[in-house]
Amino acid sequence: MTQVSLHIRKFWAGNEYRNNHYAWGAVGVMQLGVLTNNQDDIDFGRTAFNQLTRAVRSDGFLATEIWRGKRALYYHNFSLQPLCYMAQLSKLIGENWWSNEKLQTLMNTVSDATLDVSIANKAANAAQDGFRPDEWGWYGLLPDTDPRRIKLIALMKTASVAWSDGRGFVLKRLPDAKELGGNQQAFRDLVDRRVLDWKVAAKR
């Protein structure tokens, strides 16, 4: 795994185009860094996170993904999965990347555009290609009381919502993020319990 991490870091060191592929490479490297206490890997994740969130435009969309036309909203949800995962991982190194204003702006905009697709249509100058709820896994990382999460769950229960290929769906729970190991709420809870345990132990 260390060799994979080195390869990813070397690849992106010589690549100036930083879209969602950069985020997906960074989340894997950062996770390995947290697990092995490798500061170089953690720093790579931090740098990538900061560079990617700086790409959030004043209207809340990503400059690196909005050009995708009818697939722009899909790729914004897709990009948020590794960014939010890294934000949750940051708690395990004593930081809180959830507080990043650009990340919050991006989350708000994508959430609003998912609920009202006309927002994405206008920004991308193209009618969006239906929904891809399999890319909504990042909502599972949000607190249960987060308004964005609550509104999306309400949307999921709407039978008229359709997949991008026209199939109808009703989801009973937030979808998994298959690229990140599945149930994101379970990962969220695992991290939060670990952080709480550390705080309790520190008071003894």
C-alpha positions as CSV (number, residue, x, y, z in Angstrom):
1,M,0.0,0.0,0.0
2,T,2.9,2.3,0.7
3,Q,4.0,2.0,-2.9
4,V,0.6,2.8,-4.2
5,S,0.5,5.9,-2.0
6,L,3.9,7.0,-3.3
7,H,2.8,6.4,-6.9
8,I,-0.4,8.5,-6.4
9,R,1.5,11.4,-4.8
10,K,4.1,11.3,-7.6
11,F,1.5,11.3,-10.3
12,W,-0.3,14.3,-8.9
13,A,2.9,16.2,-8.2
14,G,3.4,16.5,-12.0
15,N,-0.3,17.0,-12.9
16,E,-1.8,20.5,-12.8
17,Y,-5.3,19.5,-13.7
18,R,-7.1,18.7,-10.5
19,N,-10.6,17.4,-10.8
20,N,-12.5,14.7,-8.9
21,H,-9.8,12.2,-9.8
22,Y,-7.5,14.1,-7.6
23,A,-9.9,13.9,-4.7
24,W,-10.3,10.2,-5.1
25,G,-6.6,9.6,-5.1
26,A,-6.2,11.9,-2.1
27,V,-8.8,10.2,0.0
28,G,-7.1,6.9,-0.3
29,V,-3.7,8.3,0.5
30,M,-5.0,10.2,3.5
31,Q,-6.9,7.2,4.8
32,L,-3.7,5.2,4.7
33,G,-1.8,8.0,6.3
34,V,-4.3,8.1,9.2
35,L,-4.1,4.3,9.6
36,T,-0.3,4.2,9.6
37,N,0.4,7.6,11.1
38,N,2.3,8.6,8.0
39,Q,2.5,12.4,8.0
40,D,3.4,12.7,4.3
41,D,0.3,10.9,3.3
42,I,-1.8,13.0,5.7
43,D,-0.3,16.2,4.4
44,F,-1.0,15.1,0.8
45,G,-4.7,14.7,1.8
46,R,-4.7,18.1,3.5
47,T,-3.1,19.9,0.5
48,A,-5.5,18.2,-2.0
49,F,-8.5,19.0,0.1
50,N,-7.5,22.7,0.3
51,Q,-6.7,22.9,-3.4
52,L,-10.0,21.3,-4.4
53,T,-12.2,23.4,-2.1
54,R,-10.5,26.5,-3.5
55,A,-12.0,25.5,-6.8
56,V,-15.5,26.3,-5.5
57,R,-16.8,29.4,-7.4
58,S,-18.7,32.3,-6.0
59,D,-21.9,30.6,-7.1
60,G,-21.1,27.5,-5.1
61,F,-20.2,25.2,-8.0
62,L,-16.9,23.6,-8.8
63,A,-15.0,25.2,-11.6
64,T,-13.5,21.8,-12.3
65,E,-16.8,20.0,-12.7
66,I,-19.5,22.5,-13.9
67,W,-18.3,22.3,-17.5
68,R,-19.6,18.8,-17.7
69,G,-23.0,20.0,-19.0
70,K,-25.8,17.6,-18.4
71,R,-23.7,15.5,-16.1
72,A,-22.5,18.5,-13.9
73,L,-24.8,17.8,-10.9
74,Y,-23.8,14.1,-11.0
75,Y,-20.1,15.0,-10.9
76,H,-20.6,17.5,-8.1
77,N,-22.2,14.8,-5.9
78,F,-19.5,12.4,-7.0
79,S,-16.8,14.9,-6.0
80,L,-18.3,15.6,-2.6
81,Q,-18.0,12.0,-1.5
82,P,-14.2,12.0,-1.1
83,L,-14.2,15.6,0.1
84,C,-16.7,14.8,2.9
85,Y,-14.9,11.6,3.7
86,M,-11.7,13.4,4.2
87,A,-13.5,16.0,6.4
88,Q,-14.6,13.2,8.6
89,L,-11.2,11.6,8.6
90,S,-9.7,14.9,9.8
91,K,-11.3,14.3,13.2
92,L,-8.9,11.4,13.7
93,I,-6.0,13.8,13.5
94,G,-7.5,16.3,15.8
95,E,-8.7,18.7,13.1
96,N,-12.1,19.7,11.7
97,W,-12.2,20.2,8.0
98,W,-16.0,20.3,8.1
99,S,-15.6,23.9,9.1
100,N,-14.0,24.8,5.8
101,E,-16.3,27.6,4.4
102,K,-15.8,26.6,0.8
103,L,-16.8,23.0,1.5
104,Q,-19.9,24.1,3.3
105,T,-20.8,26.4,0.3
106,L,-20.3,23.6,-2.1
107,M,-22.5,21.2,0.0
108,N,-25.2,23.8,0.3
109,T,-25.2,24.5,-3.4
110,V,-25.2,20.9,-4.4
111,S,-27.9,20.1,-1.9
112,D,-30.1,23.0,-3.2
113,A,-29.5,21.9,-6.8
114,T,-30.4,18.3,-6.1
115,L,-33.7,19.5,-4.6
116,D,-34.2,22.0,-7.4
117,V,-32.4,20.9,-10.5
118,S,-33.1,24.1,-12.3
119,I,-30.2,25.6,-10.3
120,A,-27.8,23.2,-11.8
121,N,-29.4,23.5,-15.3
122,K,-28.7,27.3,-15.2
123,A,-25.2,27.0,-13.9
124,A,-24.2,24.3,-16.4
125,N,-26.2,25.8,-19.2
126,A,-27.7,22.3,-19.8
127,A,-30.6,20.2,-18.6
128,Q,-29.3,17.7,-16.2
129,D,-29.4,14.0,-17.0
130,G,-31.7,12.8,-14.3
131,F,-30.7,11.7,-10.8
132,R,-28.0,9.3,-9.7
133,P,-28.9,8.5,-6.1
134,D,-26.0,6.1,-5.9
135,E,-23.8,9.2,-5.7
136,W,-25.7,10.6,-2.6
137,G,-23.6,8.6,-0.1
138,W,-21.9,11.7,1.2
139,Y,-25.2,12.7,2.9
140,G,-24.7,9.7,5.2
141,L,-21.7,11.5,6.7
142,L,-23.8,14.5,7.9
143,P,-25.4,14.6,11.4
144,D,-28.9,13.2,11.6
145,T,-30.2,16.7,12.3
146,D,-28.5,18.4,9.3
147,P,-31.2,20.1,7.2
148,R,-29.6,19.0,4.0
149,R,-29.7,15.4,5.0
150,I,-33.3,15.7,6.2
151,K,-34.4,17.3,2.9
152,L,-32.7,14.6,0.8
153,I,-34.3,11.8,2.8
154,A,-37.7,13.4,2.1
155,L,-36.8,13.6,-1.6
156,M,-35.9,9.9,-1.6
157,K,-39.3,9.0,-0.4
158,T,-40.9,10.7,-3.4
159,A,-42.0,7.9,-5.8
160,S,-41.8,10.3,-8.8
161,V,-38.1,10.6,-8.6
162,A,-36.3,8.7,-11.3
163,W,-32.9,7.4,-12.1
164,S,-31.0,9.0,-15.0
165,D,-32.2,6.1,-17.2
166,G,-35.8,6.7,-16.4
167,R,-36.3,3.9,-13.8
168,G,-38.4,5.0,-10.8
169,F,-37.0,4.4,-7.3
170,V,-37.8,4.8,-3.6
171,L,-34.9,4.4,-1.2
172,K,-35.5,3.3,2.4
173,R,-32.2,4.6,3.6
174,L,-29.3,6.8,2.3
175,P,-27.4,5.0,-0.4
176,D,-23.9,3.5,0.2
177,A,-20.8,5.0,-1.3
178,K,-19.4,1.8,-3.0
179,E,-16.1,3.5,-3.8
180,L,-15.6,4.2,-0.1
181,G,-16.5,0.9,1.4
182,G,-20.2,1.2,1.6
183,N,-22.3,2.6,4.4
184,Q,-21.1,6.1,5.1
185,Q,-23.3,6.6,8.2
186,A,-21.6,3.6,9.8
187,F,-18.2,5.2,9.1
188,R,-19.4,8.5,10.5
189,D,-20.5,6.9,13.7
190,L,-17.3,4.9,14.0
191,V,-15.1,8.0,13.8
192,D,-17.3,10.0,16.2
193,R,-17.2,7.2,18.7
194,R,-13.5,7.0,18.5
195,V,-13.1,10.7,19.0
196,L,-15.5,10.6,22.0
197,D,-13.5,7.8,23.5
198,W,-10.3,9.8,23.2
199,K,-12.0,12.8,24.9
200,V,-13.2,10.7,27.8
201,A,-9.8,9.0,28.3
202,A,-8.1,12.4,28.3
203,K,-10.2,13.5,31.3
204,R,-9.2,10.6,33.4
